[in-house]
Amino acid sequence: MKKEYPRYTLRIPKSMLAKIAYIADFNGRTTNKQIELLIRKKVDEYERCYGSIDLSKEIEENEE
């Protein structure tokens, strides 16, 4: 796994995870990639409505 991909534990109901896994399989993706795609779409939607999210401060803090 790439270092720029930190691990994050997601707590989600089993039934929801099963549904996401079903959709992922239908689309030829892993469950993880399906979740990543859903999150990316939501972030893109947010940025279209409210503008780009500036992470320069967070990046600086992580480099220290």
Summary of the structure (lengths in Angstrom):
residues: 64
radius of gyration: 14.9
end to end distance: 23.0
largest distance: 42.6
contacts: 102
relative contact order: 0.08
helix: 64%
strand: 0%
